[in-house]
Amino acid sequence: MTYRYTQNKKFLNKAVSMIDFIKKQPFWPEDDIPFWDMRDPRIPNAPRDASAAAITASACFELYEYTENEEYLSFANDIMTTLLSEKYVLNPQVAALFILDHSTGDWSKQMELDVPMGYADYYFLEALIRQGEVQ
């Protein structure tokens, strides 16, 4: 977003390097929903973070608009496919005002562990809108 508002290429380059860093993580899960901490020694048994996935997908959709790099589009679509699955969309029978389940706030402080979160839903909805704009 910083690049969108400034048109300063250093911000675009930083965004590209950040997504490339994320995609190259040695323990990146096959379903593209990251662990709460990419370096958690408990991987693959560490908790997942749907909010981080939604943020990443949204960023990749916007980044695709500036770079036209199909890898970013594909990565974002793969994340969204998983987020839209029964595993991550909160069961509609649960009496809660959330969409996504399985986000992690701060595992190290034992806060917001494997729960729905407002900002996860915000970025998920933003990613859905951006996905529709680039498809």
N, C-alpha and C positions, 0 to 999 in steps of 0.2 A: 504494500500500500504506500510505503514511503516513496518508492519509485514512481508510482502513479501520480502522486502529488508534486514531486520535485523534478521528475524526468532526469534525475542525476544517475548516470550509469553505475556509479559505485554502489548504489542501493540495489539495483538490479543484479549486479555481479554478486553481492553479498547474499541475496535471496537464492540465487542459483547455487552458490557454494553451500548454503545451509541445506537445501533439499538434496543436493548430491551427497553431502555428509550423511544425512539421514538414510538415504537409499543404500549406502555402502556399509551400514552397521553389520558387524559380523553375526549378530544374533537377531537380525530382523525376522519376525515371524512370517510364516507363509501366508497367513490371512491378512497381513499388513496392518494389524492393530498393535501398536508398539507396547512394549512393557513400560511400566510407569517410569522406569529409569533404564536407559539402554545399557548401562553397565552393572546392573544389579547382579551380584554373584549367584542369586537364586534362579536366574534364567536357566531353563525354560519354565520354572515354577513361580516366577515373579508375577504379580498382578498386571493386568492389561490396563490400558488407558484410552478409552474411547474418545475422550475429549482431545487428547493429543492427536489421535487419528483424524478427527473432524477438522482440527486446525490445520493439519498437514494437507488434507485433501483440498480444503478451501484455498490455501496458499498455492497449491499446485495448479488449480484451475486458473487462478489469476496469473500465475507465472507463465502458463501456457499461452495466454493471450499476448504476452510480450515477446516470448521466445519462439513460439510455434514448435516447440520441442515436443514431439509425440510421446516421449517417455514420461513427461510430467502429466500429460493428459491420461495416459494409460495407468500410471501410478495412482492418480486421484480417483479414476473410475474403479480401480480394483479396491481401494479403501472403501469407497462408497458402497460397492456391492456387499462387502462384509458388514459395514455398519447397518445396512438395510436388512440384514438377516435377522431371524428370530433370536439369535444369540445376543444381539446388541440392542434391538428395538425393545423397549420395555413392554411387557405383556399388557395389553389394553385392560385386562381385568384388575390390574394393580391400581389402587386409588391414589394416583400421584399425578402431578402436573408436569411430567417430564416425558421425553421421547426416548432418549438413549439411556441404557444402563451400562454399568461396568467402567466408570471413570475413577480415577485416583487423583486426589488432591495432593497430599503430602504424606507418603507412606512413612518417611523417616520420623514424622511427628505423630504418626497414627491418627491422622485427620483425613476425613473424606476418603474412606477406603472402599473401593469397588461399589460405588453408588452412582445414582443419577446426579447430574449437576446442570445448573442453568446455563453455564457458559459452554458446556458440551453441546447442548441443544442449539444454542445461538450459532455456533460455528458449523454445526451439522446443517441447519437451515440455510445458512449462508452458502455452504458448499453445494447444497441442492440447487439453489438459485444460480450459482455460477456454473454448475454442471449443465443446467438447461440453456445457459447463454452460449456455451461453447460447443454444444452438440449439434 
